Amino acid sequence: LNNVLAPIMMSCELLKMDDADSGRIQLLDNIHNSAHRAADLVRQILSFARGVEGRRTELNPARLIGELQHILKETLPKSIELHIQLAPDAWKLTGDATQLHQVLLNLCVNSRDAMPHGGILTIEIGNIDLDQNYAAMSAASEPGPYVVFSVTDTGVGIPADIREKIFDPFFTTKEIGKGTGLGLSTTLAIVKSHGGFINLYSEPDRGTTFKIYLPARAGAQRVEHQTTEKSQLPRGRNELVLVVDDEASVRAISKQTLEAFGYRVLTACDGTEAIAQYVQNTGDVAVVLMDMMMPVLDGPASIHALTRMNPQLNIIAASGLAAEGYVAKISSPCVKKFLPKPYTADTLLQALDAVLHPPPGQTSQV
């Protein structure tokens, strides 16, 4: 295919040099652009089919984002604000710089297209040491140190019924000629070839977050960084925690973790079941761990119902999207903390300890 396309593209360029007729030049431009788009499609197919091998070197994540920022300033319309948030001590990783640029640029272009009337595009870099708790929530992950790239937009969001399909080759919701359906499948192939994985969080009309987890380079972590030992994690005092989440794996690992650290646990798969569980255990539930996105009755609606029953109830909200949007939506003093999903055992236990066992003289409100 490339051999067929190459002479078409070169012939168009030569013909344009010897032609002054504006109509014919426009036709040649159309031919050239179509051939160029076909060549891009072939390149993406090859990248997807070959398993995207590349030249791996030690990379500084901040430098990757710095180079990407220059491209985005030329690519994004003025109606989209670009926010960059870099961890000052981001760990290094091993990878192919060109391929990782392609991953981030693909996600940023998708975010741009999801905000036709403008919005905010946020790119973040951070470090995380994933534990067994986190790995159990995300089947594609393995415990260990990772560098996390987050691309968040305030766009139209991705409907729940197509989230499982967006990484499929040739699947696209864009108009004909505006998307090949290979951008995200190639992105996933590149991330997997680097030993990483992707988590997606989205809500219609609220936005989308893609989190790219790439293994940190061996020995690149700061010397003082150590995994928290089990004996150092805060323990419960036999309090009853109601865990509300529509994902069975999240409920199971959260229950297992909390019971191992001195808590009693009830679980519910949605807001309706959560309310029923709370009514049966009204005087005993010390805190509710509430997922924000659920079918039947979502987090904000469930929180509203529960707090009408008990205005003093302690609630920890969990979501894959940024917490700021939920603060305005819920506006309840009962929500003491927001946890980003997926969360580690350390994060969960520290949040519960801060809410249930605040130091003397301090409020548990965060």
N, C-alpha and C positions, 0 to 999 in steps of 0.2 A: 504493500500500500504506500509506503513512503517513497519507493522508487516511482510509483505512478504519480504521486502528488508533487514531487520535486520539480519535474519539468513544467508542470502547469504553473506553479508559483513563479518560477524563473522566467517563463515565457510571458507571463502577465507584466512583469517588471520591464522586460525588454520592449514589449509592444507599447507600453505607456511612454517610454522615452521617445518614440518616433511618431507619436500621435498627438495632435493638438485639439482634436475634437472632444469637447467636454462630455458629450453623451457616451462616446465610446470609452473614454477614460473611466466614467462611472461604471460602465459594464465590466471593464477590466478590474476595477476595484472590488466589485461584487464577487467576481470569480476568484480573485486573489484572497479575499477575506474568507470565502467559503472553503477554499483549499487549506488555508491556514487553520481554520477551525477543525477541519478534518484531520490535519496533522497533529493538532493538540489532542484530539480524541484518540488517535493511534498511540501517541506517547503515553496517555493515561492507561489505555488498555495494556500496553506493554509493562508499565509499572505495576499494575495490578496483577497481571499474569505471572510475572517473573518472581514475585515475592519480594520486590524492591530491595535488592542487595545494594550496598553502597560502600563508600570509603568511610570508615569509622575513625574519628579522632577525638581527643579530649576537647570538650566544649564548655564555654562559659555561658550559662543561660542568659545572663544580663546582656551579654554582647549579641546573642541571637535576637533578643527583643529590641535592642537598640537599632540593629540593621532593619528589622521588620518595621519599626516605627517610621523610618524614612520613607519606606515604600507606601505605608498606609496614609501618610500625610498627602501623598500625591493621588491616592486611590479613593479615599473616602470623601463624600460630599461635605460641604461646610455645615450641613444640618446635623451631622453626626459628631458628637464629642468623643475624643479618644482619651481614655484614662489609663495610665500605666502605673502599676503598683509592684515594685520589686522588693523581695526580701534582701536586705543588705548582706546576708551571709548565705546566699543561695549556693547549694552544693554543685559541684561540677558533674557532668555526665559524659558518656561516650556515645557518639552518634555521627550521622552524616548530616552536616550543616545544611546542605541544599535540600535534602528530604524533609528535615524538620522545619525549614522555612516554608516548604510547600504545605506541610500539615497546618501550620499556624495561619498561613495566608488563605488556605481553603476555608478554614473556620471563620476568619475575619470577613471574607467576601460573602459567605453565607449570612453572617450577622448583618452586613451592610444591606443585603437584599431583603432581610427580614424587617428592616426599618426604612421603608420607602419615604416616610414623612419625617425622618430624623429620629434621634435618640442618643443613647450613650453606649459606647463600646468600651468595655473594661478588660484589660489584659493583666493578669497577675502571675507572679512566680513565687512559689514557697517551697519549703521543705516539709516532709512528713515521714515519720518512721512507722510503717504499717505493722500492726500487730495481728495476732490470730483472729481477734474479734472482727477487725476490719476485713481481713481476707475472707472470712466466712460470709460477710455481707456482699462482697463483690467476687463472683466466681472466677473472674479473669485475673485476679491479683494474687501475689505471693507476699508473705511477710518480708519486711526489709525496708531500707531507706529509699525514698523516691524524691525526685524533683517534680513538682506539680505546676503545670501551665493551665491557667483558667482563662477561657474566653467567654465573656458574658455580654449579652445584649439586652436591650429593653424593647425588643421587637414583638412580632405577632405571636411568637411561640410555636411549638410543634404539637399538633393534636395527638392525643393519646393513642388513637387507632393507627397512626403511622410511625410511631417512635421505634417500633421493632423493625421497620422496613428501611429506615433511612440509610443504613450502612450496606444495604443490598446493592450489588452492581446494577447500574442502569435505572435504578429507582430515582425519580425526581418529581417534585411538585411544581417545578418551574415551567414556563411556557416553552413551546417547541423552539429550538434554536438558542435558548438562554441557559440551558443546563444539560449536561451529558449523563448525569446520574452516576458519575464515577468519582466525583470529588471526595465524598465521605468514605466510599469503599476503599479508595486509594489511601486516604488518611488513616483508616483503621489498619490497613495492611502495613503501612510504614511504621505505625506505633507498635504493632505486634512484632514486627521484625526487629525492633529495638528492645524487645522484652517488656514492653509497657502495656497499658490498657487505657480505655476511655470510659468515663462516666458521663452520662447525659442527664440533665435536669431541665424540665421545661413546663411552662404553664401557658395556655392560650391567653393572649393579650397582656401577659406579664413579662415574658422574656425567656431566654434560653441560656444555659450555662453548659459548656463542654469543659470537662477537666481531663487533661492529658497527664497520665502518670508514667514517668520514665525512670528506670532504675538509676540511682545516683552512682557515680563512679566509685569503685572500690577504693577505700582509703581517703576519699575526698571529704568526708564529714569532718567537722571540727573535732579536735581531740577530746574536748570536754563533753561532747554529745554522747549520751549513754541511754540505752533503753531503760525505762522505768521498771524497777524490779517489783514483783507482785507484793512484797512486804511493805513497799513504800506507798502503795496506792491506798486512798482513804476507804474505809469500810463502813458499811451500814450498821444500824443498830436495831435490826429486825423490823424496820419500817416496811410498809406495804407500798409497792410501786405498781401503778397501772400503765402498762406499755401498750400504746395504740399505734398500729401500723398495718397497712394492707399487704406488706410483704412477709410471707411466712418465715423466710430465712432470717429477716431482721428481728422478728418477734422471738424466734428460737434462740438466736445467739445473745440477744439482749437479756432474755430471761436467764439463760445459762450463766452469763457473766455476773449479773446482779445477785443471783442466788449464791454464787461462789464467794461473793464479797459481803455477805451478811444481810441481804435484803430478801423480803418475800415479794413475789411477783404475780400479778394477774395480767392477762393479755387480752387484746381485742383487735379484730381485723378491720374495723371501721368505726365511725363515730356513733352509729346506732348501738352497736354492741358495747362500745365504751360507756355510753350513758347507762345501759342496762347493768353493766358490771358495777358502775359507781353507785347506782341506786341500791344494789344488794350489799354494798360494803361502804356505805356513806361515812360512817364514823371511823373507818380504819385506814382508808387510802391517804397516804401522806403526800404523795406527789404523782402527777400524771405526766408521762412522757408521750407527747402528742405529735404524730406526723401531720404535716400540713396538707399534703396531697393524697386524698383517698376517695374512692367511689362512695356512693350512697350519701354519706354526710362527711364533708371534708373537715380539716382541722379548725379553721376559723369558726365555722358553724358549731362544731362540737364544743369548742372552748366557750363560745357564747352560752350554749345550753348548760354546760357544767358550772360556769361561774354564776349563773342565775340561781342554781341550786345551792352553791356554796361560794360566796364572794371572797372567802379567805383561802380558797384552794390554791395549792402550789402547782404550777404547770411549767414544764420545760418543752418548748416547741422545737421540732426537728424538721429541717428542709434542705433540699439540695440547692435551692435558690437563695439569693441574698436575703438576709433577715430584714433589711430596711423596709422593704415593701410590706412585710407582714406587721411591722410595728404600727403603721398607720391603719392597717386593715383590722387589726384586733383591738388595739387601744385598751388593753386590760391589764391592770396592775397584778393580776394573778400570774401572768406570763413572766417568769423570773429570768429565764435564759433562752437563747436560741442556739441550737446545735447544728452545724453543717453536716450533711450526710454524704457518704457514710462516715461514721465517727469511730474513733478508737475506744477501747475499754478505758484507757486513761482519761480521755476527754469526757466520757459519760460519767465515770465515777467522780471526777473532779467537779463536774456540774452539779451532780446530786449532793455532794458534800457541801458545796457552796450554798445551795438552796436550803438544805435540811439542817446543816450544822454551821451556821455563820458564827464568826468570832463574836464574843460578848460586845454589845454596843454597836454592832453593825447589822444592817438590814440585809436580807437575802436577795433583795431586788438588784438586778444587774442590767 
